[in-house]
């Protein structure tokens, strides 16, 4: 169950932590895809970037926790 976490005295949803963890992963994969010119073969690169971020974020949220 996702709950709120106290961050500097303010309650924030735990999804914020997953969001912040997904950002560096996205930048690494995005830079790798750009270096390999993978965005040249897709119709709409910004849409693929958004889908990549959503997949990373969703994957982190849905990972089983110990």
Beta strands, then each sheet from edge to edge (+ up, - down):
strand 1: 4-7
strand 2: 10-13
sheet 1: 1+ 2-
end
